[in-house]
Amino acid sequence: MSKQIYSFIFLILFTALNAQSYKPNLPNYEDYKAFKGKPLSDKFSNIESVKVIYDLRRQKMYYFNSSLIRLHYDFVTDNLGYSKGLEVFNNDNYSNTEKGRDFLLGNLNHIKGTEKWIFELAASDHMPILLIERFYNLIVQSTFIGKDLKFYLNNSEKIEWFQENKFKIPCVKSNYIFSEITYQEVVSGRNVGILKQYKVKDLENTTPDPDEIIILDGTPDILPNVRGIIVNELQTPLSHLVLLGKNRKIPIMAYTTVFKDSNIKKLISKKVELKISVDTFYIKESNKKITQKIIKKKKKLIVDNTVTQLVDLSKIPKKGANSIGSKAQNMSYLIAISKEIPFKTPENAHAIPFHFYTNHIQKKSISPLIQELLTYPHKDSAQWINKQLKKIRDAIKKEPINTELIAKLNQAFKNAPFKNFRFRSSTNAEDMDDFNGAGLYDSKTGIMGDSIKTFEKVIKQVWASAWNESSYMERELFGIDQQSIAMGVLVHRSFPDELANGVIITKNIFRENFSGITVNIQKGENSVVKPAKGEVCEQFVIYHFNTGTDTDDFDVDYTSNSNLNNNEPLLTRKEIGNLFLVSKKIESKMYRYWRKNLFHPVDIEFKIVGANRDLYIKQVRPFNE
């Protein structure tokens, strides 16, 4: 066949494909289905999307194949002759005026398995209300959806307009979408295992086998050593379950109707392959081999017991992680950074070094119990191990503490304006690059001069948590030498008056290769990392198209609002802008302290405190992706 004939056939095929790549209307669901693709952001699972453009100059609608063409910019350059470049395109077509705009750019989203249809703009699009309403009505007129279409309020600007009753079209917030989501990718991946079903309360007395993929009726406090987990409740993206799952690299998903799924019921007790991705999951019977992870060499941790005094963290200790733990050392870095950047750190921050813990556990009532545990030949006997761990914890709490330590604490805090102090774990096995240890150890509040919540009592409770079932198991799984675990304690004022608390990851975790930080925040002291059943926290991504150098140069894309705050934003735009600038500067400076590459994301915990709504940063550690 000649080259001319090949070229002619290619031209025909290209023309046919191009003709199928966009349409001026969507008269039925089949047409929508032919054009649907994944949303650019993974902030919601179970969503399908078609991109739509209205050409203001030609006055024409374009619904285009969103699997073939991922970006609005690609469509206008390839099909509509646009040639001004990406930066000009963004500046003109996401602005707050019609002047200078060539296009209206949107997404027509559908929650799979429902009749809910959502019209969404990019959170960075500051399209004025009249244009939004015009665009909405054009979509209503040119699709089969009609008046069932809702406009999604995904940023603070649109939410404010809605609160001021400025819209004349039906609008919805994130709870409209969130309430319909039945599937959520928590940690993507695939694995083979025996599918088993448990109740969370049964895990107190029953240990799943390591070759199992398990289904649970809730979120476990302790992550079992298994090959995959399916829970029946949606997760906060930055919860301890998520962070530990990512650390272990096992597939985890939330599927609210898992117990009603007849196909899954048929697979119980069978060997299956589970594959979890952002928008769907697959589970089927399998003959593949179950391969167990083998740890060849134990990782011995460094313990420096030469520091025998209370450590004032207002000065950065040299190689402090080896004597006071990473959490306390990182606090000293934060205190130094806070002198340059507008945020606060918990006052009166000190560290109790490993020395005091090491001496305490060498007592005759404690040390033999630890040795008995570590030399026990039957490591698969979880029941015996758990009983022994409890004996160790009880012995640690029972033995009297070094009175010199309590005297040092009383002296350090005698002039402090606070009576309540938070005692937090700072081990040599947490907040590390390859082991975050999220939620494994305990924190307690001690009250100066109190007869019940004494400093002695709470210190021993924190020390004892080095031998929690969860912390012991996690170290075993990662091959950490249990003999070398050491517990320091980070001490600072507590926060009885916090208005909100949250977690920041200095990365847009929902959209690959796109700038931004991800924030989870909840009202008061209600936990973000271990939320109570039914609680939904506020989730959003902050990002910018331009320089990101001031508190106005950013956009906010909401995934959910707190149901404890009537689904209203917990932070003002100014507070969000400050959070963005502070977190990015902390990321940059921490990696200089750690002497690691820039642009690696960090995990930051923060609070909003008091009548002045002060921003406190209480923790920073590497984010393990």
C-alpha positions in Angstrom: 0.0 0.0 0.0 1.4 3.4 -1.0 2.3 6.2 1.5 -0.4 8.4 -0.1 -3.1 5.8 0.7 -1.8 5.5 4.3 -1.9 9.2 4.7 -5.4 9.4 3.3 -6.7 6.7 5.6 -5.0 8.4 8.6 -6.6 11.7 7.6 -10.1 10.1 7.5 -9.6 8.3 10.9 -8.3 11.6 12.5 -11.2 13.6 11.1 -13.7 11.0 12.4 -12.0 10.9 15.8 -12.0 14.7 16.0 -15.6 14.8 15.0 -16.4 12.5 17.9 -14.3 14.4 20.4 -16.8 17.3 21.0 -20.4 18.2 20.6 -22.6 21.3 21.1 -25.0 19.4 23.4 -25.6 16.3 25.4 -29.2 15.1 24.6 -28.9 11.9 26.7 -26.8 10.0 29.2 -25.2 7.8 26.5 -23.7 10.9 25.0 -22.4 12.0 28.4 -21.0 8.5 29.0 -19.1 8.5 25.7 -17.3 11.8 26.7 -16.8 11.2 30.5 -13.5 11.0 32.1 -11.8 11.4 35.6 -11.9 14.8 37.3 -8.5 16.4 37.3 -8.6 16.4 41.1 -9.0 13.2 43.2 -10.7 15.1 46.1 -13.9 13.0 45.6 -14.0 9.3 44.7 -16.9 7.9 42.6 -17.2 11.0 40.4 -17.3 11.0 36.6 -16.8 14.3 34.7 -17.2 15.9 31.3 -15.5 19.2 30.5 -17.5 22.0 28.9 -16.5 25.3 27.3 -18.5 28.2 26.1 -16.8 30.3 23.5 -17.9 33.9 24.2 -16.9 35.2 20.8 -18.4 32.5 18.7 -21.3 32.0 21.2 -20.9 28.2 21.0 -21.0 25.4 23.5 -18.4 22.6 23.4 -18.7 19.4 25.4 -15.6 17.4 24.8 -14.2 13.9 25.3 -12.6 14.3 28.7 -10.7 11.0 28.5 -9.0 12.0 25.2 -8.5 15.7 26.2 -7.6 16.3 29.8 -7.4 20.1 29.9 -9.5 23.0 28.8 -6.4 24.7 27.5 -5.5 21.7 25.3 -9.0 21.8 23.7 -8.9 25.5 22.8 -5.4 25.3 21.3 -6.1 22.1 19.3 -9.6 22.8 18.2 -10.5 26.5 18.5 -7.3 28.1 17.2 -6.2 29.7 20.5 -2.6 30.8 20.4 -1.9 33.2 23.3 -0.1 30.8 25.6 -1.0 29.1 28.9 -0.1 32.0 31.2 -2.3 34.5 29.3 -5.1 31.9 29.0 -5.1 31.4 32.8 -5.0 35.2 33.6 -7.8 36.0 31.1 -10.1 33.1 31.5 -10.1 32.6 35.3 -10.4 36.3 36.1 -13.2 38.2 38.0 -14.5 40.0 34.9 -15.9 39.2 31.4 -13.6 41.8 29.9 -10.7 40.0 28.2 -12.2 36.6 28.6 -12.4 34.3 25.5 -14.1 31.4 27.2 -16.2 30.1 30.1 -14.7 26.9 31.5 -16.5 24.3 33.6 -17.0 20.7 34.5 -20.2 18.7 34.4 -19.9 16.2 37.2 -22.0 13.2 38.0 -22.0 11.1 41.2 -22.0 7.5 40.0 -25.1 5.5 40.9 -27.2 8.6 41.7 -29.3 11.3 40.0 -27.1 14.0 41.3 -25.5 16.3 38.6 -23.1 19.1 39.6 -21.8 22.1 37.6 -18.4 23.1 38.9 -15.9 25.8 38.1 -12.2 25.6 39.0 -11.8 26.9 42.5 -9.3 29.4 41.0 -12.0 30.7 38.6 -13.3 34.1 39.9 -16.1 34.3 37.3 -18.6 37.0 38.3 -22.1 35.8 39.3 -23.9 36.9 36.2 -21.5 34.9 34.0 -21.9 31.9 36.3 -25.7 32.0 36.0 -25.5 32.5 32.2 -23.1 29.5 31.9 -25.4 27.4 34.2 -28.5 28.2 32.1 -26.6 27.4 28.8 -25.7 23.9 30.2 -29.4 23.4 31.4 -30.6 24.2 27.9 -28.1 22.1 26.0 -28.2 18.9 28.1 -30.7 16.2 29.2 -30.1 17.1 32.9 -32.3 20.3 32.9 -33.2 21.9 36.2 -31.8 19.0 38.3 -28.4 20.5 37.8 -26.8 22.1 40.9 -23.9 24.6 41.1 -21.2 23.5 43.5 -19.8 26.2 45.9 -16.1 25.0 46.1 -14.4 28.1 47.3 -14.8 30.8 50.0 -15.7 33.5 47.5 -18.7 31.5 46.1 -19.8 30.5 49.6 -19.9 34.1 50.7 -22.0 35.1 47.7 -24.4 32.3 48.5 -24.6 33.4 52.2 -25.5 36.9 50.9 -28.3 35.4 48.7 -26.7 36.7 45.5 -27.3 33.5 43.4 -30.5 32.9 41.4 -29.5 29.3 40.5 -29.6 26.2 42.8 -26.4 25.9 44.7 -24.9 23.1 46.9 -22.0 22.7 49.3 -19.8 19.7 49.8 -22.2 17.8 52.0 -24.5 17.4 49.0 -21.7 15.4 47.4 -20.2 13.8 50.5 -23.5 12.3 51.6 -23.7 10.3 48.4 -20.2 8.9 48.4 -20.1 5.2 49.1 -16.6 4.5 48.0 -13.3 6.1 49.0 -9.8 5.2 48.1 -7.7 5.5 51.3 -4.4 3.9 50.2 -4.2 2.8 46.6 -2.5 -0.5 45.6 -3.2 -4.2 45.1 -2.6 -7.3 47.1 -3.6 -11.0 47.3 -5.0 -12.5 50.5 -7.8 -14.5 52.2 -10.9 -12.3 52.5 -12.2 -12.3 56.1 -14.8 -10.2 58.0 -14.5 -8.9 61.6 -16.1 -6.5 64.0 -13.8 -3.8 65.4 -14.6 -4.8 69.0 -13.6 -8.4 68.2 -10.0 -7.2 67.4 -9.5 -6.7 71.2 -9.4 -10.5 71.6 -8.9 -11.8 68.0 -5.9 -11.2 65.8 -6.4 -11.5 62.0 -3.7 -13.6 60.2 -1.1 -11.7 58.2 -2.3 -13.4 55.0 -5.8 -11.9 55.3 -7.6 -9.0 53.6 -10.1 -7.9 56.2 -13.5 -6.2 56.2 -14.3 -4.1 59.3 -17.5 -2.5 60.6 -15.7 0.7 61.6 -12.2 2.2 62.0 -9.8 0.3 64.2 -7.7 2.0 66.8 -4.9 -0.4 66.1 -4.0 -1.2 62.5 -3.8 -5.1 62.2 -1.0 -6.7 60.4 -2.9 -7.8 57.3 -2.6 -7.5 53.5 -5.5 -5.1 52.9 -8.4 -3.4 54.8 -11.9 -2.5 53.8 -13.8 -0.3 56.3 -17.5 0.7 56.1 -17.0 4.4 57.0 -15.4 7.3 55.1 -12.0 8.5 56.3 -10.4 11.8 57.0 -7.6 11.9 54.4 -5.0 12.7 57.1 -6.2 10.3 59.8 -3.9 7.9 61.6 -5.4 5.0 59.6 -4.4 6.7 56.4 -0.9 7.8 57.5 -0.1 4.3 58.9 -1.5 2.6 55.8 0.6 4.7 53.5 3.6 4.0 55.7 2.9 0.2 55.5 2.0 0.5 51.8 -1.0 -1.8 52.1 -4.3 -1.1 50.1 -7.0 0.4 52.2 -10.5 1.6 51.1 -13.8 2.8 52.6 -16.9 1.3 51.2 -20.0 2.2 53.1 -22.3 -0.5 51.7 -19.7 -3.3 51.8 -22.0 -5.5 54.0 -24.8 -5.2 51.5 -22.6 -6.2 48.5 -23.6 -9.7 47.5 -20.6 -10.2 45.3 -18.2 -9.5 48.2 -20.2 -11.8 50.5 -19.6 -14.7 48.1 -15.9 -14.2 48.4 -15.6 -14.4 52.2 -13.0 -17.0 53.2 -11.7 -17.3 49.7 -8.3 -16.1 48.3 -8.9 -12.9 46.4 -7.0 -10.1 44.7 -7.9 -6.6 45.8 -7.0 -3.6 43.6 -7.8 -0.1 44.9 -7.6 3.0 42.7 -9.0 6.5 43.1 -12.3 6.1 41.2 -13.0 2.4 41.6 -11.9 -0.9 43.1 -11.7 -4.5 41.9 -12.0 -7.7 44.0 -12.1 -11.1 42.5 -11.1 -14.7 43.4 -7.5 -15.4 42.7 -5.0 -18.3 42.4 -2.0 -16.0 42.8 0.6 -16.7 45.4 0.4 -14.8 48.7 4.0 -13.4 49.2 4.9 -12.4 52.8 7.2 -9.5 53.5 10.5 -10.8 55.0 12.6 -8.6 57.2 16.1 -9.8 57.1 17.9 -7.4 59.5 16.7 -5.6 62.6 17.1 -1.9 62.6 18.9 -0.8 65.8 17.9 2.7 67.0 20.4 5.2 68.5 20.0 5.9 72.3 22.1 8.7 73.8 21.7 8.6 77.6 24.4 11.2 78.3 21.9 14.1 78.6 20.8 14.1 82.2 19.1 17.5 82.6 15.8 18.8 81.5 16.3 20.4 78.0 15.0 23.9 77.3 13.8 23.8 73.7 14.1 27.6 73.2 17.7 26.7 72.2 18.3 24.1 69.6 20.1 21.1 71.1 22.9 19.5 69.0 22.0 16.0 67.7 19.0 16.2 70.1 17.0 13.5 68.3 19.4 10.9 69.7 18.8 12.0 73.3 15.3 13.6 73.4 13.6 12.1 70.3 12.6 13.6 66.9 9.4 15.3 68.1 11.1 17.3 70.8 14.0 18.2 68.5 11.6 19.3 65.8 9.8 21.5 68.3 13.1 23.3 69.0 13.4 24.0 65.2 9.9 25.3 65.1 10.6 27.7 68.0 13.6 29.1 66.1 11.5 29.5 62.9 8.7 31.2 64.8 11.1 34.1 65.5 11.1 34.9 61.8 7.6 33.9 60.7 4.3 35.0 62.2 3.1 32.0 64.1 3.3 30.8 67.7 4.6 27.6 69.3 3.5 26.1 72.6 5.0 28.1 75.5 7.4 26.7 78.1 8.5 23.8 75.8 11.0 21.5 77.4 12.1 17.9 76.8 12.7 15.1 79.3 15.6 13.1 77.8 15.8 9.4 77.3 18.1 9.1 80.4 15.2 9.2 82.8 13.1 6.6 80.9 16.1 4.3 80.5 16.9 4.4 84.3 13.2 3.8 85.1 12.8 0.6 83.0 16.0 -0.9 84.4 14.3 -1.4 87.7 13.9 -5.0 88.9 10.1 -5.1 88.5 10.2 -3.9 84.9 13.4 -5.0 83.1 12.8 -8.8 83.4 9.3 -8.4 81.9 10.7 -6.6 78.9 13.5 -9.3 78.5 10.9 -12.1 78.8 8.8 -10.4 76.0 11.8 -9.9 73.7 13.1 -13.4 74.1 9.7 -15.2 73.9 10.0 -17.8 71.2 6.3 -17.9 70.1 6.0 -14.5 68.5 2.7 -15.5 66.8 0.9 -15.8 70.1 -0.7 -12.4 70.1 -2.8 -13.1 73.2 0.3 -13.9 75.3 2.2 -10.9 73.9 -0.7 -8.5 74.7 -0.8 -9.7 78.3 2.9 -9.3 78.7 2.7 -5.8 77.2 0.1 -4.9 79.8 2.3 -6.3 82.6 5.1 -4.0 81.4 2.9 -0.9 81.2 1.5 -1.6 84.7 5.0 -2.1 86.1 6.2 1.2 84.6 3.2 3.0 86.1 3.6 1.4 89.5 7.3 2.1 90.2 8.0 5.5 91.8 9.6 8.1 89.5 12.9 9.8 90.1 12.1 12.7 92.5 14.9 14.7 91.0 13.0 14.9 87.7 9.8 16.2 89.3 11.9 18.8 91.1 13.5 19.9 87.9 10.0 20.3 86.2 8.6 22.2 89.2 11.6 24.6 89.1 11.3 25.1 85.3 7.6 25.9 85.4 7.4 27.8 88.8 7.0 31.2 87.1 4.9 30.0 84.1 1.5 31.6 83.6 0.0 28.2 83.0 -0.8 25.3 85.4 -1.9 22.7 82.7 0.9 21.1 80.8 0.8 18.6 77.9 3.2 15.6 78.1 3.8 14.1 74.7 5.8 11.1 73.5 9.1 11.8 71.8 10.6 8.5 71.0 13.4 7.5 68.7 10.8 5.5 66.7 8.5 8.2 65.3 8.5 11.3 63.1 11.2 9.7 60.9 11.5 9.5 57.1 10.5 5.9 56.9 8.4 5.5 60.1 6.0 8.3 61.1 4.5 6.4 64.1 1.2 8.4 63.8 -1.0 7.7 66.8 1.1 4.9 68.3 2.0 6.5 71.6 0.1 8.5 74.2 -0.1 12.1 75.3 -1.4 13.2 78.7 -2.2 16.4 80.5 -0.6 17.1 83.9 -1.6 19.9 86.3 1.0 21.6 88.4 0.2 21.1 92.1 -2.8 18.8 91.4 -3.3 15.7 93.5 -4.8 13.6 90.7 -3.2 14.6 87.4 0.2 14.8 88.8 3.4 15.2 86.7 4.6 11.9 88.0 1.5 10.0 87.0 1.3 11.4 83.4 5.0 11.0 82.7 4.8 7.3 83.6 1.6 7.0 81.4 3.5 8.4 78.4 6.6 6.2 79.1 4.3 3.1 79.4 2.9 3.8 75.9 6.2 2.8 74.4 4.8 -0.7 75.1 1.3 -0.2 73.7 0.1 -3.1 71.5 -0.1 -0.8 68.5 3.4 0.7 68.9 5.0 -2.7 69.6 3.4 -4.3 66.6 4.3 -1.5 64.2 7.9 -1.6 65.2 7.9 -5.4 64.7 6.5 -5.0 61.2 9.2 -2.5 60.3 12.0 -4.6 61.7 12.9 -2.2 64.5 15.0 -3.6 67.3 12.6 -3.4 70.3 15.5 -3.5 72.7 16.6 0.0 71.4 13.3 1.8 71.9 13.7 4.9 74.1 11.0 7.3 75.2 11.7 11.0 75.7 8.8 13.4 76.7 8.0 16.7 75.1 6.4 19.0 77.7 4.7 22.4 77.0 1.6 24.3 78.1 -1.8 22.7 77.2 -4.6 24.3 75.2 -7.9 24.2 76.9 -9.2 27.1 74.8 -8.5 25.9 71.3 -11.1 27.1 68.7 -10.0 24.6 66.0 -7.2 22.1 65.3 -5.9 20.6 62.1 -3.3 19.0 60.0 -1.5 20.3 56.9 0.4 18.4 54.3 2.6 20.7 52.2 1.5 19.0 49.0 -1.7 18.8 46.9 -2.4 15.1 47.7 -5.4 15.1 45.3 -3.8 16.3 42.1 -0.5 15.0 40.8 2.1 17.5 39.7 0.0 20.5 40.8 0.9 23.0 43.4 -0.8 23.4 46.7 -1.1 22.3 50.3 -3.8 20.0 51.8 -5.6 21.0 55.0 -7.9 19.1 57.4 -9.3 21.1 60.2 -12.0 20.5 62.8 -13.9 22.7 65.3 -12.6 22.9 68.9 -10.5 20.0 70.1 -12.5 17.4 68.2 -9.9 15.1 66.6 -9.0 15.3 62.9 -6.7 12.3 63.0 -9.1 10.1 65.1 -12.6 11.5 64.4 -15.6 10.3 66.3 -18.1 8.3 64.3 -20.2 10.5 62.1 -18.0 13.6 62.4 -16.9 15.2 59.1 -14.0 17.7 59.3 -13.3 20.6 56.9 -11.0 19.7 54.1 -9.5 21.9 51.4 -6.5 22.5 49.2 -4.8 25.9 49.0 -2.9 26.6 45.8 -1.8 29.5 43.6 -1.2 30.1 39.9 1.2 33.1 40.4 3.9 33.9 42.9 2.2 33.0 46.1 4.1 35.7 48.0 1.2 37.4 49.8 -1.9 36.5 51.7 -4.2 37.2 48.8 -2.3 35.3 46.1 -4.0 31.9 46.5 -7.2 29.9 45.9 -9.1 27.5 48.1 -10.7 24.3 46.8 -13.1 22.8 49.4 -13.8 19.1 49.6 -15.9 19.2 52.7 -17.0 21.6 55.5 -17.2 20.6 59.2 -20.6 19.2 60.2 -19.8 20.4 63.7 -19.8 24.0 62.4 -23.1 23.9 60.3 -21.0 23.2 57.2 -19.6 26.8 57.4 -15.9 27.5 56.9 -13.9 27.4 60.1 -11.2 29.9 58.9 -11.3 33.3 57.3 -9.7 33.9 54.0 -6.9 35.9 55.7 -6.3 33.0 58.2 -6.1 30.6 55.3 -3.7 32.8 53.5 -1.5 33.0 56.5 -1.6 29.2 57.0 -0.5 28.8 53.4 2.5 31.1 53.7 3.6 29.8 57.1 3.4 26.2 56.1 5.5 26.6 52.9 8.1 28.6 54.8 8.3 25.9 57.6 8.7 23.2 54.9 11.6 25.1 53.4 13.4 25.9 56.7 12.9 22.4 58.1 14.6 20.8 55.2 17.6 23.0 55.8 17.7 21.9 59.4 17.3 18.3 58.4 19.8 18.8 55.6 17.6 17.2 53.0 16.2 18.1 49.6 13.8 21.0 49.4 10.2 20.4 48.1 9.7 17.2 50.0 6.4 17.6 51.8 6.1 17.9 55.6 3.2 17.0 58.0 2.3 19.9 60.3 -0.2 20.0 63.2 -1.7 23.3 64.2 -4.3 25.0 66.5 -6.3 28.2 66.4 -6.3 29.5 70.0 -8.0 32.2 72.1 -9.9 35.4 71.5 -7.2 36.6 69.1 -7.4 33.4 67.1 -3.7 32.9 67.3 -2.1 30.3 65.0 0.0 27.8 67.0 2.2 25.2 65.2 2.6 22.2 67.6 4.4 19.6 65.5 6.2 19.1 62.2 7.6 15.9 60.7 8.4 14.4 57.3 5.4 13.3 55.3 5.8 9.7 54.2 4.2 9.3 50.8 
